[in-house]
Amino acid sequence: MRERRAFQNARRAREFEAFVAGAAGRLLHAATLLTAEPPNANPRARRLLTLALAHTYASWDRLRGEDPYDRARQQLAVRFARGAWHQYGALGRSRPAPSPAPSPSGSVAVLARLTPQERLVLVLRMYEGVAEEQTAALLGLPVERVRAICARAMTTLLHPPRGPAPTMAKVVPS
C-alpha cells in the first residue's frame, strides 16, 4: 500500500514538474503583465505565480481531463483580482497614479496606466486569447461589460492621454 502511494506521489510530482517546465514562463509573463512590473524586477508577479501553481498542484489529482494550464491561469487571474480588490478598495474603481519614472520596458509603462480590472481583462483577452464569454464567467461579469472594459483599455493603450494642455500666451494689445 505504501509503495503504491509513493509511486503515485512520484508520478504526480514528475507530471507537475513537466507542466511547470512548459508553462511557467508564459504564466510568469502573464503575471508580470497583470502587475505591470518590470520583467527583471517582478516580486508581485512571482508571488502570484507561486500561489497559482501551489493551488494547481494541490488539485492536480482532480484535474484529470482538464487542462492544467487553464486552471493555473484561472488561479492567477482570481488571485490578482482578489489582491487588486483589496489594494484599490474595489476592482477597477480608481486609476492608479501615473508612474513618475519611465520604465525600461515600454509595455510595462503603458500597462501601468490601466486600472487593475482593465489589465486583467486585456491580458486574458488579448495575451491569453480567452473568449469574452469565458472571461466574463471567470470574472463574474456580463459579456457586454467585459467587451466595454476591453474596448476602454485598448483605447487607453492606442490613444494615451497627452500631458497637460499647453497654456496660451496672452497677447497684450498695443
Summary of the structure (lengths in Angstrom):
residues: 174
radius of gyration: 20.8
end to end distance: 101.6
largest distance: 101.6
contacts: 455
relative contact order: 0.10
helix: 67%
strand: 0%
